[in-house]
Amino acid sequence: MVNFEAIIFYLFLLDSLGANIVVWFSPGFVKWYKKKLPSVSKHAPLTKGWVFLYLILVLWVGCALNRLGII
C-alpha cells in the first residue's frame, strides 16, 4: 500500500523535474511566464538556481522518507 506521504513526494518530484526541464531547455517559456504572470513570477521565479535548489530539497526529503521506510 502506498502512503499519503509517498504520493505527495512523487507529485513534488514530478513538479521539480518538470520545472528543471523547462528552465534548462526552454528559455522561451521562462520569458512568457514572466510576461504573462508577473505577480506569480515575482514570488516563484523560474531561474536555474531556484529550481535546482527546489529539486535538491525534494530529493533530500525523498532520502529522509526512504530512511524511514515510507518509500
C-alpha positions as CSV (number, residue, x, y, z in Angstrom):
1,M,0.0,0.0,0.0
2,V,1.3,3.4,-0.9
3,N,1.4,6.0,1.9
4,F,0.0,9.5,1.6
5,E,3.5,10.9,2.2
6,A,4.9,8.9,-0.7
7,I,2.2,10.2,-3.1
8,I,2.9,13.8,-2.1
9,F,6.6,13.2,-2.5
10,Y,6.2,11.8,-6.0
11,L,4.0,14.7,-7.0
12,F,6.6,17.2,-5.8
13,L,9.3,15.2,-7.5
14,L,7.5,15.4,-10.9
15,D,6.9,19.1,-10.4
16,S,10.6,19.8,-9.6
17,L,11.8,17.7,-12.5
18,G,9.3,19.4,-14.8
19,A,10.4,22.9,-13.6
20,N,14.1,22.0,-14.2
21,I,13.4,20.7,-17.7
22,V,11.5,23.9,-18.6
23,V,14.1,26.2,-17.2
24,W,17.2,24.5,-18.6
25,F,15.8,23.6,-22.1
26,S,13.0,26.2,-22.8
27,P,14.1,29.8,-22.3
28,G,11.1,31.0,-24.4
29,F,8.7,29.6,-21.8
30,V,10.5,31.5,-19.0
31,K,10.1,34.8,-20.9
32,W,6.4,34.0,-21.5
33,Y,6.0,33.2,-17.8
34,K,7.5,36.5,-16.6
35,K,5.4,38.4,-19.2
36,K,2.0,36.8,-18.6
37,L,2.3,36.1,-14.8
38,P,4.3,38.9,-13.3
39,S,2.8,38.7,-9.8
40,V,3.4,34.9,-9.7
41,S,6.9,35.2,-11.2
42,K,7.8,37.7,-8.5
43,H,7.1,35.2,-5.7
44,A,8.0,32.0,-7.6
45,P,10.8,32.8,-10.0
46,L,11.8,30.3,-12.7
47,T,15.5,30.7,-12.5
48,K,18.1,27.9,-12.8
49,G,19.3,28.4,-9.3
50,W,15.9,28.3,-7.6
51,V,14.5,25.3,-9.4
52,F,17.8,23.4,-8.9
53,L,17.5,24.2,-5.2
54,Y,13.9,23.0,-5.3
55,L,15.0,19.7,-6.8
56,I,17.7,19.2,-4.2
57,L,15.3,19.9,-1.4
58,V,12.8,17.4,-2.8
59,L,15.5,14.8,-3.2
60,W,16.6,15.4,0.4
61,V,13.0,14.9,1.6
62,G,12.9,11.7,-0.5
63,C,16.1,10.4,1.2
64,A,14.5,11.1,4.6
65,L,11.3,9.3,3.6
66,N,13.4,6.4,2.3
67,R,15.3,6.1,5.6
68,L,12.0,6.0,7.4
69,G,10.9,3.2,5.1
70,I,8.0,5.1,3.7
71,I,9.1,5.0,0.0
